[in-house]
Amino acid sequence: MKAHMWGSTLVADGKVYAGDEDGDLTVLAASKEKKVLSEVNLGAPVYSTPIVANGVVYISSNTHLFAFSQ
């Protein structure tokens, strides 16, 4: 992450989810080696901690609530 992180990370389903104040959401493999699975900019700062419920990951930015599922 190249910006401040205000929320905690979320570990779920073998992945680590982290958002930063630049609006970037990064998903890493929960492993000893660094492996970036996905990166996306949400367009607004992420100050909250991602949560998961019923197989859906919810991430709140300063302006929107996003829901990601497979």
C-alpha positions in Angstrom: 0.0 0.0 0.0 1.4 3.4 -0.9 -1.1 5.4 1.2 -2.4 5.4 4.8 -4.6 2.6 5.9 -7.3 3.6 8.4 -9.3 0.4 8.7 -8.1 -3.1 9.6 -7.6 -5.8 7.1 -10.1 -8.6 6.6 -8.9 -12.2 6.2 -11.5 -14.5 4.6 -11.5 -17.5 2.3 -7.7 -17.5 2.1 -7.5 -13.9 1.0 -6.5 -10.6 2.7 -8.5 -7.5 1.9 -7.1 -4.0 2.5 -8.3 -0.6 1.6 -6.4 2.7 1.8 -7.1 6.5 1.7 -6.3 6.7 -2.0 -9.4 4.5 -2.6 -7.4 1.4 -3.5 -8.6 -2.0 -2.6 -6.0 -4.7 -2.7 -6.7 -8.4 -2.3 -3.7 -10.6 -1.4 -3.3 -14.3 -1.0 -3.1 -15.3 2.7 0.3 -16.9 2.3 3.9 -16.4 3.3 4.9 -15.0 -0.1 3.4 -11.8 -1.3 0.9 -12.6 -4.1 -1.4 -9.8 -5.2 -4.7 -11.3 -6.5 -6.5 -8.1 -7.4 -6.2 -4.3 -7.2 -9.0 -1.8 -7.9 -9.5 1.9 -7.2 -12.9 2.6 -5.7 -12.8 6.3 -6.5 -12.9 7.5 -2.9 -11.0 6.9 0.3 -11.6 3.7 2.3 -11.5 4.4 6.0 -13.5 1.4 7.2 -12.7 -2.3 7.7 -14.1 -4.6 5.0 -16.6 -7.2 6.3 -18.0 -10.5 5.0 -21.5 -11.9 5.4 -23.2 -14.7 3.5 -20.3 -15.0 1.0 -20.4 -11.3 0.1 -17.5 -8.9 0.9 -18.8 -5.4 1.8 -16.5 -2.4 1.6 -17.5 1.1 2.4 -15.7 4.1 0.7 -16.3 7.7 1.6 -19.1 7.8 -0.9 -20.4 4.3 -1.7 -21.0 0.9 -0.2 -19.6 -1.9 -2.5 -20.6 -5.6 -2.4 -18.4 -8.2 -4.1 -19.3 -11.8 -4.6 -18.3 -14.7 -6.8 
